[in-house]
Amino acid sequence: MDDLGHTWSGPNLHAREPMFDPAGPTKPQRHGAACLVCDKRWPRPQIRVGHFPDGSAAYACEDCAPAVKP
Ligand SMILES: [Zn+2]
């Protein structure tokens, strides 16, 4: 644990990646089955770009990932 009270391991491993508001994306997007940006479902998006408050990962396709990655 550092001075700010953060623990950089375990469940907080991805604490520094973006967290997305689950109100915007569609259900497939929230489940990682569709690109978060363009909603393309095939090929399945492979690049993890962030997560939602419930801990599920957000994915983007190769075309869109550079636009949303920090
Ligand atoms: Zn895309």
N, CA, C, O and the ligand as a Tripos MOL2 file, in Angstrom:
@<TRIPOS>MOLECULE
protein
  281   279    71     0     0
PROTEIN
NO_CHARGES

@<TRIPOS>ATOM
      1 N           0.8540   -1.2070    0.0000 N.3       1 MET1
      2 CA          0.0000    0.0000    0.0000 C.3       1 MET1
      3 C           0.8870    1.2530    0.0000 C.2       1 MET1
      4 O           1.8300    1.3420    0.7870 O.2       1 MET1
      5 N           0.5930    2.2050   -0.8650 N.am      2 ASP2
      6 CA          1.4050    3.4140   -0.9280 C.3       2 ASP2
      7 C           0.8180    4.5250   -0.0520 C.2       2 ASP2
      8 O          -0.1310    4.3030    0.7000 O.2       2 ASP2
      9 N           1.3950    5.7180   -0.1640 N.am      3 ASP3
     10 CA          0.9750    6.8390    0.6790 C.3       3 ASP3
     11 C          -0.4970    7.2280    0.5010 C.2       3 ASP3
     12 O          -1.1330    7.7480    1.4170 O.2       3 ASP3
     13 N          -1.0160    6.9640   -0.6910 N.am      4 LEU4
     14 CA         -2.3870    7.3650   -0.9900 C.3       4 LEU4
     15 C          -3.4030    6.2870   -0.6310 C.2       4 LEU4
     16 O          -4.6060    6.4580   -0.8290 O.2       4 LEU4
     17 N          -2.9040    5.1800   -0.1040 N.am      5 GLY5
     18 CA         -3.8120    4.1320    0.2950 C.3       5 GLY5
     19 C          -4.1530    3.1720   -0.8250 C.2       5 GLY5
     20 O          -5.0850    2.3770   -0.7010 O.2       5 GLY5
     21 N          -3.4080    3.2380   -1.9210 N.am      6 HIS6
     22 CA         -3.6640    2.3300   -3.0380 C.3       6 HIS6
     23 C          -2.8700    1.0410   -2.8850 C.2       6 HIS6
     24 O          -1.7470    1.0470   -2.3800 O.2       6 HIS6
     25 N          -3.4460   -0.0290   -3.3110 N.am      7 THR7
     26 CA         -2.7420   -1.3030   -3.3610 C.3       7 THR7
     27 C          -2.6390   -1.7260   -4.8140 C.2       7 THR7
     28 O          -3.6540   -1.9970   -5.4560 O.2       7 THR7
     29 N          -1.4190   -1.7860   -5.3400 N.am      8 TRP8
     30 CA         -1.2380   -2.0430   -6.7680 C.3       8 TRP8
     31 C          -1.1100   -3.5360   -7.0390 C.2       8 TRP8
     32 O          -0.1560   -3.9770   -7.6790 O.2       8 TRP8
     33 N          -2.0390   -4.2820   -6.5700 N.am      9 SER9
     34 CA         -2.0290   -5.7150   -6.8470 C.3       9 SER9
     35 C          -3.4410   -6.2460   -6.7090 C.2       9 SER9
     36 O          -4.3450   -5.5220   -6.2930 O.2       9 SER9
     37 N          -3.6330   -7.5050   -7.0560 N.am     10 GLY10
     38 CA         -4.9200   -8.1420   -6.8900 C.3      10 GLY10
     39 C          -6.0230   -7.4330   -7.6450 C.2      10 GLY10
     40 O          -5.8160   -7.0450   -8.7950 O.2      10 GLY10
     41 N          -7.1800   -7.2490   -7.0470 N.am     11 PRO11
     42 CA         -8.3360   -6.6830   -7.7510 C.3      11 PRO11
     43 C          -8.0740   -5.2850   -8.2900 C.2      11 PRO11
     44 O          -8.7570   -4.8450   -9.2140 O.2      11 PRO11
     45 N          -7.1020   -4.5830   -7.7320 N.am     12 ASN12
     46 CA         -6.8240   -3.2190   -8.1670 C.3      12 ASN12
     47 C          -5.7530   -3.1550   -9.2480 C.2      12 ASN12
     48 O          -5.2430   -2.0800   -9.5640 O.2      12 ASN12
     49 N          -5.4180   -4.3020   -9.8080 N.am     13 LEU13
     50 CA         -4.3760   -4.3510  -10.8220 C.3      13 LEU13
     51 C          -4.6550   -3.3970  -11.9680 C.2      13 LEU13
     52 O          -3.7320   -2.8130  -12.5360 O.2      13 LEU13
     53 N          -5.9390   -3.2370  -12.3120 N.am     14 HIS14
     54 CA         -6.3020   -2.3960  -13.4480 C.3      14 HIS14
     55 C          -6.8330   -1.0380  -13.0000 C.2      14 HIS14
     56 O          -7.5400   -0.3630  -13.7490 O.2      14 HIS14
     57 N          -6.4970   -0.6490  -11.8020 N.am     15 ALA15
     58 CA         -7.0730    0.5630  -11.2350 C.3      15 ALA15
     59 C          -6.7330    1.8050  -12.0500 C.2      15 ALA15
     60 O          -7.4700    2.7910  -12.0170 O.2      15 ALA15
     61 N          -5.6160    1.7610  -12.7830 N.am     16 ARG16
     62 CA         -5.2110    2.9600  -13.5090 C.3      16 ARG16
     63 C          -5.7090    2.9860  -14.9470 C.2      16 ARG16
     64 O          -5.4580    3.9600  -15.6570 O.2      16 ARG16
     65 N          -6.4040    1.9550  -15.3960 N.am     17 GLU17
     66 CA         -6.9780    2.0150  -16.7350 C.3      17 GLU17
     67 C          -8.3320    2.7220  -16.6500 C.2      17 GLU17
     68 O          -8.9020    2.8430  -15.5660 O.2      17 GLU17
     69 N          -8.8450    3.1880  -17.7920 N.am     18 PRO18
     70 CA        -10.0990    3.9460  -17.7560 C.3      18 PRO18
     71 C         -11.2790    3.1160  -17.2700 C.2      18 PRO18
     72 O         -11.3710    1.9220  -17.5580 O.2      18 PRO18
     73 N         -12.1700    3.7490  -16.5390 N.am     19 MET19
     74 CA        -13.4220    3.0970  -16.1850 C.3      19 MET19
     75 C         -14.5360    3.7870  -16.9630 C.2      19 MET19
     76 O         -14.6400    5.0140  -16.9510 O.2      19 MET19
     77 N         -15.3650    3.0010  -17.6350 N.am     20 PHE20
     78 CA        -16.3980    3.5550  -18.4930 C.3      20 PHE20
     79 C         -17.7450    3.5490  -17.7940 C.2      20 PHE20
     80 O         -18.0420    2.6770  -16.9770 O.2      20 PHE20
     81 N         -18.5480    4.5380  -18.1320 N.am     21 ASP21
     82 CA        -19.9070    4.6190  -17.6200 C.3      21 ASP21
     83 C         -20.7610    3.5360  -18.2860 C.2      21 ASP21
     84 O         -20.8570    3.5170  -19.5130 O.2      21 ASP21
     85 N         -21.3730    2.6480  -17.5310 N.am     22 PRO22
     86 CA        -22.1350    1.5470  -18.1320 C.3      22 PRO22
     87 C         -23.4570    2.0020  -18.7370 C.2      22 PRO22
     88 O         -24.1420    1.2000  -19.3720 O.2      22 PRO22
     89 N         -23.8300    3.2530  -18.5630 N.am     23 ALA23
     90 CA        -25.1230    3.7230  -19.0710 C.3      23 ALA23
     91 C         -25.1190    3.8870  -20.5820 C.2      23 ALA23
     92 O         -26.1650    3.7660  -21.2200 O.2      23 ALA23
     93 N         -23.9380    4.1660  -21.1710 N.am     24 GLY24
     94 CA        -23.8580    4.4220  -22.5990 C.3      24 GLY24
     95 C         -23.8170    3.1800  -23.4620 C.2      24 GLY24
     96 O         -24.6510    3.0180  -24.3530 O.2      24 GLY24
     97 N         -22.8630    2.3020  -23.2140 N.am     25 PRO25
     98 CA        -22.6640    1.1490  -24.1120 C.3      25 PRO25
     99 C         -23.8520    0.1890  -24.1370 C.2      25 PRO25
    100 O         -24.6480    0.1270  -23.2010 O.2      25 PRO25
    101 N         -23.9430   -0.5520  -25.2300 N.am     26 THR26
    102 CA        -24.9850   -1.5720  -25.3480 C.3      26 THR26
    103 C         -24.5980   -2.7950  -24.5110 C.2      26 THR26
    104 O         -23.4680   -2.9040  -24.0370 O.2      26 THR26
    105 N         -25.5430   -3.6990  -24.3410 N.am     27 LYS27
    106 CA        -25.2770   -4.9000  -23.5470 C.3      27 LYS27
    107 C         -24.1000   -5.7120  -24.1170 C.2      27 LYS27
    108 O         -23.2200   -6.1080  -23.3520 O.2      27 LYS27
    109 N         -24.0570   -5.9710  -25.4300 N.am     28 PRO28
    110 CA        -22.8830   -6.6940  -25.9520 C.3      28 PRO28
    111 C         -21.5790   -5.9640  -25.6930 C.2      28 PRO28
    112 O         -20.5540   -6.5930  -25.4300 O.2      28 PRO28
    113 N         -21.6100   -4.6510  -25.7650 N.am     29 GLN29
    114 CA        -20.3940   -3.8790  -25.4900 C.3      29 GLN29
    115 C         -19.9790   -4.0290  -24.0340 C.2      29 GLN29
    116 O         -18.7900   -4.1420  -23.7360 O.2      29 GLN29
    117 N         -20.9290   -4.0290  -23.1460 N.am     30 ARG30
    118 CA        -20.5990   -4.1650  -21.7190 C.3      30 ARG30
    119 C         -20.0720   -5.5530  -21.3890 C.2      30 ARG30
    120 O         -19.3450   -5.7350  -20.4120 O.2      30 ARG30
    121 N         -20.4440   -6.5320  -22.2090 N.am     31 HIS31
    122 CA        -19.9940   -7.8980  -21.9550 C.3      31 HIS31
    123 C         -18.7470   -8.2690  -22.7430 C.2      31 HIS31
    124 O         -18.3160   -9.4220  -22.7330 O.2      31 HIS31
    125 N         -18.1660   -7.2760  -23.4330 N.am     32 GLY32
    126 CA        -16.9510   -7.5490  -24.1870 C.3      32 GLY32
    127 C         -17.1850   -8.2860  -25.4830 C.2      32 GLY32
    128 O         -16.2360   -8.7830  -26.0900 O.2      32 GLY32
    129 N         -18.4390   -8.3690  -25.9240 N.am     33 ALA33
    130 CA        -18.7630   -9.0960  -27.1460 C.3      33 ALA33
    131 C         -18.7890   -8.1880  -28.3670 C.2      33 ALA33
    132 O         -18.8410   -8.6680  -29.4990 O.2      33 ALA33
    133 N         -18.7540   -6.8800  -28.1420 N.am     34 ALA34
    134 CA        -18.7610   -5.9340  -29.2520 C.3      34 ALA34
    135 C         -17.7860   -4.8010  -28.9440 C.2      34 ALA34
    136 O         -17.5420   -4.4630  -27.7860 O.2      34 ALA34
    137 N         -17.2350   -4.2210  -30.0170 N.am     35 CYS35
    138 CA        -16.3070   -3.1010  -29.8340 C.3      35 CYS35
    139 C         -17.0140   -1.9500  -29.1240 C.2      35 CYS35
    140 O         -18.1380   -1.5880  -29.4710 O.2      35 CYS35
    141 N         -16.3470   -1.3870  -28.1390 N.am     36 LEU36
    142 CA        -16.9420   -0.3110  -27.3490 C.3      36 LEU36
    143 C         -17.2040    0.9290  -28.1980 C.2      36 LEU36
    144 O         -18.0890    1.7240  -27.8800 O.2      36 LEU36
    145 N         -16.4420    1.0970  -29.2710 N.am     37 VAL37
    146 CA        -16.5370    2.3140  -30.0750 C.3      37 VAL37
    147 C         -17.4770    2.1370  -31.2680 C.2      37 VAL37
    148 O         -18.4220    2.9100  -31.4320 O.2      37 VAL37
    149 N         -17.2230    1.1220  -32.1030 N.am     38 CYS38
    150 CA        -17.9750    0.9940  -33.3550 C.3      38 CYS38
    151 C         -19.0210   -0.1140  -33.3040 C.2      38 CYS38
    152 O         -19.7720   -0.2910  -34.2630 O.2      38 CYS38
    153 N         -19.0850   -0.8650  -32.2010 N.am     39 ASP39
    154 CA        -20.0970   -1.9010  -32.0000 C.3      39 ASP39
    155 C         -19.9130   -3.1020  -32.9230 C.2      39 ASP39
    156 O         -20.8300   -3.9090  -33.0780 O.2      39 ASP39
    157 N         -18.7460   -3.2260  -33.5340 N.am     40 LYS40
    158 CA        -18.4770   -4.3760  -34.3970 C.3      40 LYS40
    159 C         -18.3390   -5.6340  -33.5340 C.2      40 LYS40
    160 O         -17.6410   -5.6280  -32.5200 O.2      40 LYS40
    161 N         -19.0070   -6.7010  -33.9460 N.am     41 ARG41
    162 CA        -18.9900   -7.9320  -33.1310 C.3      41 ARG41
    163 C         -18.1690   -9.0430  -33.7500 C.2      41 ARG41
    164 O         -17.8870  -10.0460  -33.0950 O.2      41 ARG41
    165 N         -17.7790   -8.8770  -35.0130 N.am     42 TRP42
    166 CA        -16.9830   -9.9110  -35.6550 C.3      42 TRP42
    167 C         -15.9640   -9.2620  -36.5490 C.2      42 TRP42
    168 O         -16.3500   -8.4510  -37.3900 O.2      42 TRP42
    169 N         -14.7030   -9.5570  -36.4280 N.am     43 PRO43
    170 CA        -14.1680  -10.4350  -35.3810 C.3      43 PRO43
    171 C         -14.3430   -9.8190  -33.9900 C.2      43 PRO43
    172 O         -14.3620   -8.5980  -33.8350 O.2      43 PRO43
    173 N         -14.4670  -10.6670  -33.0100 N.am     44 ARG44
    174 CA        -14.6590  -10.2140  -31.6360 C.3      44 ARG44
    175 C         -13.5110   -9.2890  -31.2210 C.2      44 ARG44
    176 O         -12.3440   -9.6020  -31.4540 O.2      44 ARG44
    177 N         -13.8450   -8.1500  -30.6060 N.am     45 PRO45
    178 CA        -12.7780   -7.2240  -30.1990 C.3      45 PRO45
    179 C         -11.8140   -7.8710  -29.2030 C.2      45 PRO45
    180 O         -12.2370   -8.5520  -28.2690 O.2      45 PRO45
    181 N         -10.5220   -7.6520  -29.4110 N.am     46 GLN46
    182 CA         -9.4920   -8.3550  -28.6500 C.3      46 GLN46
    183 C          -8.7200   -7.4630  -27.6830 C.2      46 GLN46
    184 O          -8.0240   -7.9610  -26.7990 O.2      46 GLN46
    185 N          -8.8380   -6.1750  -27.8420 N.am     47 ILE47
    186 CA         -7.9590   -5.2900  -27.0890 C.3      47 ILE47
    187 C          -8.6920   -4.6850  -25.8990 C.2      47 ILE47
    188 O          -9.6700   -3.9540  -26.0600 O.2      47 ILE47
    189 N          -8.2090   -4.9970  -24.7130 N.am     48 ARG48
    190 CA         -8.8220   -4.4760  -23.5060 C.3      48 ARG48
    191 C          -8.4690   -3.0000  -23.3640 C.2      48 ARG48
    192 O          -7.2890   -2.6470  -23.3620 O.2      48 ARG48
    193 N          -9.4630   -2.1410  -23.2480 N.am     49 VAL49
    194 CA         -9.2080   -0.7060  -23.1680 C.3      49 VAL49
    195 C          -9.6590   -0.1130  -21.8410 C.2      49 VAL49
    196 O          -9.4030    1.0620  -21.5760 O.2      49 VAL49
    197 N         -10.3220   -0.8980  -21.0040 N.am     50 GLY50
    198 CA        -10.7830   -0.3710  -19.7230 C.3      50 GLY50
    199 C         -11.7700   -1.3330  -19.1050 C.2      50 GLY50
    200 O         -11.8490   -2.5030  -19.4820 O.2      50 GLY50
    201 N         -12.5190   -0.8220  -18.1530 N.am     51 HIS51
    202 CA        -13.4840   -1.6930  -17.4880 C.3      51 HIS51
    203 C         -14.6760   -0.8720  -17.0170 C.2      51 HIS51
    204 O         -14.6670    0.3580  -17.0600 O.2      51 HIS51
    205 N         -15.7010   -1.5880  -16.5670 N.am     52 PHE52
    206 CA        -16.8970   -0.9510  -16.0420 C.3      52 PHE52
    207 C         -16.9000   -1.0710  -14.5150 C.2      52 PHE52
    208 O         -16.1470   -1.8650  -13.9530 O.2      52 PHE52
    209 N         -17.7470   -0.2820  -13.8470 N.am     53 PRO53
    210 CA        -17.7430   -0.3000  -12.3780 C.3      53 PRO53
    211 C         -17.9560   -1.6830  -11.7800 C.2      53 PRO53
    212 O         -17.4980   -1.9540  -10.6700 O.2      53 PRO53
    213 N         -18.6460   -2.5600  -12.5050 N.am     54 ASP54
    214 CA        -18.8790   -3.9000  -11.9550 C.3      54 ASP54
    215 C         -17.6860   -4.8340  -12.1590 C.2      54 ASP54
    216 O         -17.7090   -5.9880  -11.7310 O.2      54 ASP54
    217 N         -16.6410   -4.3210  -12.8210 N.am     55 GLY55
    218 CA        -15.4280   -5.1020  -12.9730 C.3      55 GLY55
    219 C         -15.3090   -5.8160  -14.3060 C.2      55 GLY55
    220 O         -14.2470   -6.3600  -14.6080 O.2      55 GLY55
    221 N         -16.3610   -5.8350  -15.1160 N.am     56 SER56
    222 CA        -16.2590   -6.4820  -16.4200 C.3      56 SER56
    223 C         -15.4170   -5.6270  -17.3580 C.2      56 SER56
    224 O         -15.4160   -4.3990  -17.2660 O.2      56 SER56
    225 N         -14.7000   -6.2890  -18.2600 N.am     57 ALA57
    226 CA        -13.7620   -5.5930  -19.1210 C.3      57 ALA57
    227 C         -14.4500   -4.9820  -20.3260 C.2      57 ALA57
    228 O         -15.4500   -5.4980  -20.8250 O.2      57 ALA57
    229 N         -13.8850   -3.8570  -20.7890 N.am     58 ALA58
    230 CA        -14.3600   -3.2250  -22.0190 C.3      58 ALA58
    231 C         -13.3360   -3.4870  -23.1150 C.2      58 ALA58
    232 O         -12.1370   -3.2990  -22.9090 O.2      58 ALA58
    233 N         -13.8110   -3.9220  -24.2820 N.am     59 TYR59
    234 CA        -12.9160   -4.2460  -25.3830 C.3      59 TYR59
    235 C         -13.1880   -3.3730  -26.5910 C.2      59 TYR59
    236 O         -14.3080   -2.9170  -26.8190 O.2      59 TYR59
    237 N         -12.1170   -3.1520  -27.3680 N.am     60 ALA60
    238 CA        -12.2570   -2.4270  -28.6250 C.3      60 ALA60
    239 C         -11.5460   -3.2180  -29.7180 C.2      60 ALA60
    240 O         -10.6330   -3.9930  -29.4350 O.2      60 ALA60
    241 N         -11.9660   -3.0200  -30.9720 N.am     61 CYS61
    242 CA        -11.3070   -3.6760  -32.0820 C.3      61 CYS61
    243 C          -9.9850   -2.9620  -32.3870 C.2      61 CYS61
    244 O          -9.6980   -1.8970  -31.8400 O.2      61 CYS61
    245 N          -9.2030   -3.5600  -33.2550 N.am     62 GLU62
    246 CA         -7.8720   -3.0030  -33.5390 C.3      62 GLU62
    247 C          -7.9550   -1.6020  -34.1150 C.2      62 GLU62
    248 O          -7.0790   -0.7740  -33.8650 O.2      62 GLU62
    249 N          -8.9980   -1.3310  -34.8830 N.am     63 ASP63
    250 CA         -9.1380   -0.0130  -35.4930 C.3      63 ASP63
    251 C          -9.4260    1.0730  -34.4630 C.2      63 ASP63
    252 O          -8.9390    2.1980  -34.5750 O.2      63 ASP63
    253 N         -10.2260    0.7190  -33.4570 N.am     64 CYS64
    254 CA        -10.6860    1.7320  -32.5120 C.3      64 CYS64
    255 C          -9.8310    1.8330  -31.2460 C.2      64 CYS64
    256 O          -9.8280    2.8700  -30.5840 O.2      64 CYS64
    257 N          -9.1160    0.7800  -30.9130 N.am     65 ALA65
    258 CA         -8.3780    0.7700  -29.6560 C.3      65 ALA65
    259 C          -7.4400    1.9750  -29.4940 C.2      65 ALA65
    260 O          -7.3790    2.5520  -28.4080 O.2      65 ALA65
    261 N          -6.7050    2.3700  -30.5510 N.am     66 PRO66
    262 CA         -5.8020    3.5210  -30.3660 C.3      66 PRO66
    263 C          -6.5420    4.7910  -29.9600 C.2      66 PRO66
    264 O          -5.9600    5.6650  -29.3180 O.2      66 PRO66
    265 N          -7.8190    4.9030  -30.3270 N.am     67 ALA67
    266 CA         -8.5760    6.1080  -30.0360 C.3      67 ALA67
    267 C          -9.0320    6.1770  -28.5770 C.2      67 ALA67
    268 O          -9.2420    7.2650  -28.0400 O.2      67 ALA67
    269 N          -9.1810    5.0320  -27.9470 N.am     68 VAL68
    270 CA         -9.6930    5.0370  -26.5840 C.3      68 VAL68
    271 C          -8.6370    4.6760  -25.5420 C.2      68 VAL68
    272 O          -8.8210    4.9210  -24.3490 O.2      68 VAL68
    273 N          -7.5400    4.0980  -25.9970 N.am     69 LYS69
    274 CA         -6.4760    3.7730  -25.0390 C.3      69 LYS69
    275 C          -5.8200    5.0420  -24.5370 C.2      69 LYS69
    276 O          -5.6700    5.9980  -25.2980 O.2      69 LYS69
    277 N          -5.4250    5.0750  -23.2710 N.am     70 PRO70
    278 CA         -4.7840    6.2630  -22.7200 C.3      70 PRO70
    279 C          -3.4290    6.5380  -23.3610 C.2      70 PRO70
    280 O          -2.7620    7.5090  -23.0010 O.2      70 PRO70
    281 ZN        -14.1990   -0.7190  -33.2840 Zn       71 ZN71
@<TRIPOS>BOND
     1     1     2 1
     2     2     3 1
     3     3     4 2
     4     3     5 am
     5     5     6 1
     6     6     7 1
     7     7     8 2
     8     7     9 am
     9     9    10 1
    10    10    11 1
    11    11    12 2
    12    11    13 am
    13    13    14 1
    14    14    15 1
    15    15    16 2
    16    15    17 am
    17    17    18 1
    18    18    19 1
    19    19    20 2
    20    19    21 am
    21    21    22 1
    22    22    23 1
    23    23    24 2
    24    23    25 am
    25    25    26 1
    26    26    27 1
    27    27    28 2
    28    27    29 am
    29    29    30 1
    30    30    31 1
    31    31    32 2
    32    31    33 am
    33    33    34 1
    34    34    35 1
    35    35    36 2
    36    35    37 am
    37    37    38 1
    38    38    39 1
    39    39    40 2
    40    39    41 am
    41    41    42 1
    42    42    43 1
    43    43    44 2
    44    43    45 am
    45    45    46 1
    46    46    47 1
    47    47    48 2
    48    47    49 am
    49    49    50 1
    50    50    51 1
    51    51    52 2
    52    51    53 am
    53    53    54 1
    54    54    55 1
    55    55    56 2
    56    55    57 am
    57    57    58 1
    58    58    59 1
    59    59    60 2
    60    59    61 am
    61    61    62 1
    62    62    63 1
    63    63    64 2
    64    63    65 am
    65    65    66 1
    66    66    67 1
    67    67    68 2
    68    67    69 am
    69    69    70 1
    70    70    71 1
    71    71    72 2
    72    71    73 am
    73    73    74 1
    74    74    75 1
    75    75    76 2
    76    75    77 am
    77    77    78 1
    78    78    79 1
    79    79    80 2
    80    79    81 am
    81    81    82 1
    82    82    83 1
    83    83    84 2
    84    83    85 am
    85    85    86 1
    86    86    87 1
    87    87    88 2
    88    87    89 am
    89    89    90 1
    90    90    91 1
    91    91    92 2
    92    91    93 am
    93    93    94 1
    94    94    95 1
    95    95    96 2
    96    95    97 am
    97    97    98 1
    98    98    99 1
    99    99   100 2
   100    99   101 am
   101   101   102 1
   102   102   103 1
   103   103   104 2
   104   103   105 am
   105   105   106 1
   106   106   107 1
   107   107   108 2
   108   107   109 am
   109   109   110 1
   110   110   111 1
   111   111   112 2
   112   111   113 am
   113   113   114 1
   114   114   115 1
   115   115   116 2
   116   115   117 am
   117   117   118 1
   118   118   119 1
   119   119   120 2
   120   119   121 am
   121   121   122 1
   122   122   123 1
   123   123   124 2
   124   123   125 am
   125   125   126 1
   126   126   127 1
   127   127   128 2
   128   127   129 am
   129   129   130 1
   130   130   131 1
   131   131   132 2
   132   131   133 am
   133   133   134 1
   134   134   135 1
   135   135   136 2
   136   135   137 am
   137   137   138 1
   138   138   139 1
   139   139   140 2
   140   139   141 am
   141   141   142 1
   142   142   143 1
   143   143   144 2
   144   143   145 am
   145   145   146 1
   146   146   147 1
   147   147   148 2
   148   147   149 am
   149   149   150 1
   150   150   151 1
   151   151   152 2
   152   151   153 am
   153   153   154 1
   154   154   155 1
   155   155   156 2
   156   155   157 am
   157   157   158 1
   158   158   159 1
   159   159   160 2
   160   159   161 am
   161   161   162 1
   162   162   163 1
   163   163   164 2
   164   163   165 am
   165   165   166 1
   166   166   167 1
   167   167   168 2
   168   167   169 am
   169   169   170 1
   170   170   171 1
   171   171   172 2
   172   171   173 am
   173   173   174 1
   174   174   175 1
   175   175   176 2
   176   175   177 am
   177   177   178 1
   178   178   179 1
   179   179   180 2
   180   179   181 am
   181   181   182 1
   182   182   183 1
   183   183   184 2
   184   183   185 am
   185   185   186 1
   186   186   187 1
   187   187   188 2
   188   187   189 am
   189   189   190 1
   190   190   191 1
   191   191   192 2
   192   191   193 am
   193   193   194 1
   194   194   195 1
   195   195   196 2
   196   195   197 am
   197   197   198 1
   198   198   199 1
   199   199   200 2
   200   199   201 am
   201   201   202 1
   202   202   203 1
   203   203   204 2
   204   203   205 am
   205   205   206 1
   206   206   207 1
   207   207   208 2
   208   207   209 am
   209   209   210 1
   210   210   211 1
   211   211   212 2
   212   211   213 am
   213   213   214 1
   214   214   215 1
   215   215   216 2
   216   215   217 am
   217   217   218 1
   218   218   219 1
   219   219   220 2
   220   219   221 am
   221   221   222 1
   222   222   223 1
   223   223   224 2
   224   223   225 am
   225   225   226 1
   226   226   227 1
   227   227   228 2
   228   227   229 am
   229   229   230 1
   230   230   231 1
   231   231   232 2
   232   231   233 am
   233   233   234 1
   234   234   235 1
   235   235   236 2
   236   235   237 am
   237   237   238 1
   238   238   239 1
   239   239   240 2
   240   239   241 am
   241   241   242 1
   242   242   243 1
   243   243   244 2
   244   243   245 am
   245   245   246 1
   246   246   247 1
   247   247   248 2
   248   247   249 am
   249   249   250 1
   250   250   251 1
   251   251   252 2
   252   251   253 am
   253   253   254 1
   254   254   255 1
   255   255   256 2
   256   255   257 am
   257   257   258 1
   258   258   259 1
   259   259   260 2
   260   259   261 am
   261   261   262 1
   262   262   263 1
   263   263   264 2
   264   263   265 am
   265   265   266 1
   266   266   267 1
   267   267   268 2
   268   267   269 am
   269   269   270 1
   270   270   271 1
   271   271   272 2
   272   271   273 am
   273   273   274 1
   274   274   275 1
   275   275   276 2
   276   275   277 am
   277   277   278 1
   278   278   279 1
   279   279   280 2
@<TRIPOS>SUBSTRUCTURE
     1 MET1         2 RESIDUE 1 A MET
     2 ASP2         6 RESIDUE 1 A ASP
     3 ASP3        10 RESIDUE 1 A ASP
     4 LEU4        14 RESIDUE 1 A LEU
     5 GLY5        18 RESIDUE 1 A GLY
     6 HIS6        22 RESIDUE 1 A HIS
     7 THR7        26 RESIDUE 1 A THR
     8 TRP8        30 RESIDUE 1 A TRP
     9 SER9        34 RESIDUE 1 A SER
    10 GLY10       38 RESIDUE 1 A GLY
    11 PRO11       42 RESIDUE 1 A PRO
    12 ASN12       46 RESIDUE 1 A ASN
    13 LEU13       50 RESIDUE 1 A LEU
    14 HIS14       54 RESIDUE 1 A HIS
    15 ALA15       58 RESIDUE 1 A ALA
    16 ARG16       62 RESIDUE 1 A ARG
    17 GLU17       66 RESIDUE 1 A GLU
    18 PRO18       70 RESIDUE 1 A PRO
    19 MET19       74 RESIDUE 1 A MET
    20 PHE20       78 RESIDUE 1 A PHE
    21 ASP21       82 RESIDUE 1 A ASP
    22 PRO22       86 RESIDUE 1 A PRO
    23 ALA23       90 RESIDUE 1 A ALA
    24 GLY24       94 RESIDUE 1 A GLY
    25 PRO25       98 RESIDUE 1 A PRO
    26 THR26      102 RESIDUE 1 A THR
    27 LYS27      106 RESIDUE 1 A LYS
    28 PRO28      110 RESIDUE 1 A PRO
    29 GLN29      114 RESIDUE 1 A GLN
    30 ARG30      118 RESIDUE 1 A ARG
    31 HIS31      122 RESIDUE 1 A HIS
    32 GLY32      126 RESIDUE 1 A GLY
    33 ALA33      130 RESIDUE 1 A ALA
    34 ALA34      134 RESIDUE 1 A ALA
    35 CYS35      138 RESIDUE 1 A CYS
    36 LEU36      142 RESIDUE 1 A LEU
    37 VAL37      146 RESIDUE 1 A VAL
    38 CYS38      150 RESIDUE 1 A CYS
    39 ASP39      154 RESIDUE 1 A ASP
    40 LYS40      158 RESIDUE 1 A LYS
    41 ARG41      162 RESIDUE 1 A ARG
    42 TRP42      166 RESIDUE 1 A TRP
    43 PRO43      170 RESIDUE 1 A PRO
    44 ARG44      174 RESIDUE 1 A ARG
    45 PRO45      178 RESIDUE 1 A PRO
    46 GLN46      182 RESIDUE 1 A GLN
    47 ILE47      186 RESIDUE 1 A ILE
    48 ARG48      190 RESIDUE 1 A ARG
    49 VAL49      194 RESIDUE 1 A VAL
    50 GLY50      198 RESIDUE 1 A GLY
    51 HIS51      202 RESIDUE 1 A HIS
    52 PHE52      206 RESIDUE 1 A PHE
    53 PRO53      210 RESIDUE 1 A PRO
    54 ASP54      214 RESIDUE 1 A ASP
    55 GLY55      218 RESIDUE 1 A GLY
    56 SER56      222 RESIDUE 1 A SER
    57 ALA57      226 RESIDUE 1 A ALA
    58 ALA58      230 RESIDUE 1 A ALA
    59 TYR59      234 RESIDUE 1 A TYR
    60 ALA60      238 RESIDUE 1 A ALA
    61 CYS61      242 RESIDUE 1 A CYS
    62 GLU62      246 RESIDUE 1 A GLU
    63 ASP63      250 RESIDUE 1 A ASP
    64 CYS64      254 RESIDUE 1 A CYS
    65 ALA65      258 RESIDUE 1 A ALA
    66 PRO66      262 RESIDUE 1 A PRO
    67 ALA67      266 RESIDUE 1 A ALA
    68 VAL68      270 RESIDUE 1 A VAL
    69 LYS69      274 RESIDUE 1 A LYS
    70 PRO70      278 RESIDUE 1 A PRO
    71 ZN71       281 GROUP 0 **** ****
